[in-house]
């Protein structure tokens, strides 16, 4: 991807971030005063009591974001962030090696006897095993669907004789919604739809960029707006608010796919799609 293509691909997300900022500002200005400030102050007091609040704990995050900004590959960037966090823990805390190992493996627990225990509790490495299993199963499912040619006829029928990039992106978003709703996650749709749609998008100059942008701007975000998907349930449990009630405020995942479809026509093309064969 050229630098110009990268800038063009970032425009929908940047525009959506700006629009969401304005929408949240408008919602905040129009909302009625509530009593949540007492609860916020309560948790702030607990955080200050049990943790050091400052810039220093942000060093691992700054290292991670800085590594990505400098175009460091994902695995080295994550290792740099982990190394920075390890150095920070060893130099600023008095935790013994056994406690650190247990926290890494099964998650951190504060044991303060306050509501803060649930807020800062982590899952640890053991909690991501189900994610690794899911990714492995998704890979197997992707191979089965491709080898048996089960998904291609459905995609062909739904995509039809599309020749416009905007319509093509729109149908890809609808397919993502359908597959995400069925699979209840974004891993399977990313693997299955990505490989299935690649050949079609490749017929357009800049089509691979459009496919990547469409999948990133829709398939990755759609699970948070579908109540029975894992990410939506995680948000609901964490916030204590049902997904249906938070849905009107999920501006970013609702707006970005629309902006992506509208701006799909801006991708530079030297021609149009060849007539799609079934």
C-alpha positions as CSV (number, residue, x, y, z in Angstrom):
1,X,0.0,0.0,0.0
2,X,1.4,3.4,-1.0
3,X,1.5,6.3,1.4
4,X,-1.3,8.0,-0.5
5,X,-3.5,4.9,-0.4
6,X,-2.8,4.7,3.4
7,X,-3.9,8.3,3.9
8,X,-7.0,7.7,1.8
9,X,-7.9,4.6,3.8
10,X,-7.6,6.5,7.1
11,X,-10.0,9.3,6.1
12,X,-13.3,7.4,6.8
13,X,-12.1,6.6,10.4
14,X,-10.8,10.1,11.0
15,X,-14.0,11.6,9.7
16,X,-16.1,9.3,11.9
17,X,-14.0,10.1,15.0
18,X,-14.7,13.8,14.4
19,X,-18.4,13.2,13.9
20,X,-18.6,11.0,17.0
21,X,-16.8,13.7,19.1
22,X,-19.4,16.2,18.0
23,X,-22.3,13.9,18.7
24,X,-21.0,13.0,22.2
25,X,-20.5,16.7,22.9
26,X,-24.1,17.4,21.8
27,X,-25.4,14.6,23.9
28,X,-23.5,15.8,26.9
29,X,-24.8,19.4,26.4
30,X,-28.4,18.3,26.1
31,X,-28.5,15.6,28.8
32,X,-30.2,16.3,32.1
33,X,-28.0,16.5,35.3
34,X,-27.8,13.1,37.0
35,X,-26.4,11.9,40.3
36,X,-23.6,9.7,38.8
37,X,-21.0,12.2,39.9
38,X,-21.1,10.7,43.5
39,X,-20.3,7.3,42.1
40,X,-17.5,8.6,40.0
41,X,-16.0,10.3,43.0
42,X,-16.3,7.2,45.0
43,X,-14.3,5.1,42.5
44,X,-11.8,7.9,42.1
45,X,-11.2,7.9,45.8
46,X,-10.7,4.1,45.8
47,X,-8.3,4.2,42.9
48,X,-6.2,6.8,44.6
49,X,-6.2,4.8,47.9
50,X,-4.9,1.6,46.3
51,X,-3.0,2.7,43.3
52,X,-0.5,5.3,42.2
53,X,-2.2,7.5,39.6
54,X,0.1,9.3,37.3
55,X,2.0,9.2,34.0
56,X,4.4,6.4,35.0
57,X,1.9,3.5,34.8
58,X,1.2,4.6,31.2
59,X,4.8,3.9,30.0
60,X,4.0,0.4,28.7
61,X,1.1,1.8,26.7
62,X,3.2,4.7,25.4
63,X,5.9,2.2,24.3
64,X,3.3,0.0,22.6
65,X,1.6,2.9,20.7
66,X,5.0,4.4,19.9
67,X,6.2,1.1,18.4
68,X,3.1,0.9,16.2
69,X,3.6,4.6,15.2
70,X,7.1,3.8,14.2
71,X,5.8,0.8,12.1
72,X,7.4,-1.9,14.3
73,X,5.9,-5.3,13.5
74,X,3.1,-6.5,15.8
75,X,4.9,-9.2,17.7
76,X,8.1,-7.1,18.5
77,X,5.8,-4.2,19.4
78,X,3.9,-6.3,21.9
79,X,7.1,-7.7,23.3
80,X,8.4,-4.2,23.8
81,X,5.2,-3.3,25.7
82,X,5.4,-6.4,27.8
83,X,9.1,-5.7,28.6
84,X,8.3,-2.2,29.6
85,X,5.5,-3.4,31.9
86,X,7.7,-6.0,33.5
87,X,10.4,-3.4,34.2
88,X,7.8,-1.1,35.7
89,X,6.4,-3.8,38.0
90,X,9.8,-5.0,39.2
91,X,11.0,-1.4,39.9
92,X,7.9,0.2,41.4
93,X,6.3,-2.6,43.4
94,X,7.2,-5.1,46.1
95,X,5.4,-8.1,44.7
96,X,7.2,-11.4,44.9
97,X,7.9,-13.6,41.9
98,X,5.1,-16.1,42.8
99,X,2.5,-13.3,43.0
100,X,3.6,-11.9,39.6
101,X,3.5,-15.3,38.0
102,X,0.0,-16.1,39.4
103,X,-1.2,-12.7,38.2
104,X,0.1,-13.3,34.7
105,X,-1.4,-16.8,34.5
106,X,-4.8,-16.3,36.2
107,X,-5.2,-12.6,36.4
108,X,-4.7,-9.8,39.0
109,X,-6.9,-9.7,42.1
110,X,-6.8,-6.7,44.5
111,X,-8.5,-8.3,47.5
112,X,-9.4,-4.9,49.0
113,X,-12.9,-5.8,50.1
114,X,-14.4,-2.9,48.1
115,X,-16.3,-2.7,44.8
116,X,-12.9,-1.9,43.2
117,X,-12.1,-5.7,43.2
118,X,-14.4,-6.4,40.3
119,X,-13.4,-3.3,38.4
120,X,-9.6,-4.0,38.2
121,X,-9.8,-7.8,38.1
122,X,-8.0,-9.3,35.1
123,X,-8.3,-12.6,33.3
124,X,-4.6,-13.5,32.8
125,X,-3.1,-15.7,30.1
126,X,-5.5,-18.6,31.0
127,X,-8.5,-16.6,30.0
128,X,-7.3,-16.2,26.4
129,X,-7.0,-19.9,25.8
130,X,-10.6,-20.0,24.6
131,X,-9.8,-17.2,22.1
132,X,-6.9,-19.2,20.8
133,X,-9.1,-22.3,20.4
134,X,-11.7,-20.2,18.7
135,X,-9.2,-18.8,16.2
136,X,-8.0,-22.4,15.5
137,X,-11.5,-23.6,15.0
138,X,-12.3,-20.7,12.8
139,X,-9.3,-21.6,10.6
140,X,-10.5,-25.2,10.3
141,X,-14.0,-23.9,9.5
142,X,-12.6,-21.6,6.9
143,X,-10.7,-24.4,5.2
144,X,-13.8,-26.7,5.2
145,X,-16.1,-24.0,3.7
146,X,-13.5,-23.2,1.0
147,X,-12.7,-26.8,0.1
148,X,-16.4,-27.8,0.1
149,X,-17.3,-24.6,-1.8
150,X,-20.2,-24.1,0.6
151,X,-20.0,-20.3,1.1
152,X,-19.1,-19.2,-2.5
153,X,-22.6,-19.9,-4.0
154,X,-24.2,-17.9,-1.2
155,X,-21.8,-15.0,-1.7
156,X,-22.3,-15.1,-5.4
157,X,-26.0,-14.9,-5.0
158,X,-25.9,-12.1,-2.5
159,X,-23.2,-10.1,-4.3
160,X,-25.0,-10.4,-7.7
161,X,-23.6,-8.5,-10.7
162,X,-22.2,-5.6,-8.7
163,X,-20.0,-3.2,-10.6
164,X,-19.8,-0.1,-8.4
165,X,-17.3,0.0,-5.5
166,X,-19.8,1.6,-3.2
167,X,-22.4,-1.1,-3.8
168,X,-19.8,-3.8,-3.5
169,X,-18.6,-2.4,-0.1
170,X,-22.3,-2.1,1.0
171,X,-23.0,-5.8,0.2
172,X,-19.8,-6.9,1.9
173,X,-21.0,-5.0,5.0
174,X,-24.4,-6.7,4.9
175,X,-22.7,-10.1,4.5
176,X,-20.5,-9.2,7.5
177,X,-23.6,-8.4,9.6
178,X,-25.2,-11.8,8.6
179,X,-22.1,-13.9,9.3
180,X,-21.3,-12.1,12.5
181,X,-24.9,-12.6,13.8
182,X,-24.6,-16.3,13.0
183,X,-21.1,-16.9,14.3
184,X,-21.4,-14.6,17.3
185,X,-17.8,-13.3,16.9
186,X,-15.6,-11.5,14.4
187,X,-12.9,-14.1,14.0
188,X,-14.8,-16.5,11.7
189,X,-16.3,-13.7,9.5
190,X,-12.8,-12.1,9.0
191,X,-11.3,-15.4,8.0
192,X,-14.2,-16.8,5.9
193,X,-15.4,-13.6,4.2
194,X,-11.9,-12.2,3.7
195,X,-10.7,-15.3,1.7
196,X,-14.1,-15.6,-0.1
197,X,-14.3,-12.0,-1.2
198,X,-10.7,-11.5,-2.0
199,X,-11.0,-12.8,-5.6
200,X,-13.9,-10.5,-6.3
201,X,-12.3,-7.4,-4.8
202,X,-9.1,-8.1,-6.7
203,X,-10.8,-7.4,-10.0
204,X,-10.9,-3.7,-9.1
205,X,-7.7,-1.7,-9.1
206,X,-7.3,-0.8,-5.4
207,X,-9.8,-3.5,-4.6
208,X,-7.6,-5.2,-2.0
209,X,-7.3,-1.9,-0.1
210,X,-11.1,-1.5,-0.3
211,X,-11.6,-5.1,1.0
212,X,-9.2,-4.6,3.9
213,X,-10.8,-1.2,4.8
214,X,-14.3,-2.6,4.6
215,X,-13.5,-5.6,6.8
216,X,-11.7,-3.4,9.3
217,X,-14.4,-0.8,9.4
218,X,-17.3,-3.2,9.6
219,X,-16.6,-6.8,10.4
220,X,-14.3,-5.8,13.3
221,X,-16.9,-3.4,14.8
222,X,-20.2,-5.1,14.2
223,X,-20.0,-7.6,17.1
224,X,-20.4,-4.8,19.7
225,X,-23.9,-3.9,18.4
226,X,-25.2,-7.5,18.3
227,X,-26.5,-8.4,21.8
228,X,-25.6,-12.1,21.6
229,X,-22.0,-11.6,20.4
230,X,-19.2,-12.0,22.9
231,X,-17.9,-8.4,22.7
232,X,-21.4,-7.0,23.2
233,X,-21.9,-9.3,26.2
234,X,-18.5,-8.3,27.6
235,X,-19.5,-4.6,27.4
236,X,-22.9,-5.3,29.0
237,X,-21.4,-7.3,31.9
238,X,-18.7,-4.7,32.5
239,X,-20.9,-1.7,32.3
240,X,-24.0,-3.4,33.9
241,X,-26.1,-2.0,31.1
242,X,-27.9,-4.1,28.4
243,X,-26.6,-3.7,24.8
244,X,-30.1,-2.5,23.7
245,X,-29.8,0.5,26.1
246,X,-26.2,1.3,25.0
247,X,-27.0,0.9,21.3
248,X,-28.1,4.5,20.7
249,X,-24.7,5.7,22.0
250,X,-22.5,3.4,19.9
251,X,-21.9,6.1,17.3
252,X,-18.6,4.8,16.0
253,X,-19.5,1.2,15.1
254,X,-22.8,2.4,13.7
255,X,-21.4,5.3,11.6
256,X,-18.1,3.9,10.3
257,X,-19.5,1.2,8.0
258,X,-21.9,3.8,6.5
259,X,-19.0,6.3,5.9
260,X,-16.9,3.5,4.5
261,X,-19.6,2.6,2.0
262,X,-20.2,6.2,1.0
263,X,-16.5,6.9,0.5
264,X,-15.8,3.6,-1.4
265,X,-16.2,5.4,-4.7
266,X,-13.2,7.6,-3.9
267,X,-10.8,4.7,-4.4
268,X,-8.8,5.4,-7.6
269,X,-9.6,2.9,-10.3
270,X,-8.2,2.6,-13.8
271,X,-11.3,0.6,-14.9
272,X,-14.4,-1.1,-13.6
273,X,-15.2,-4.6,-12.5
274,X,-15.2,-7.2,-15.2
275,X,-18.5,-8.9,-15.6
276,X,-18.7,-11.2,-12.6
277,X,-19.1,-14.9,-13.5
278,X,-21.1,-17.2,-11.3
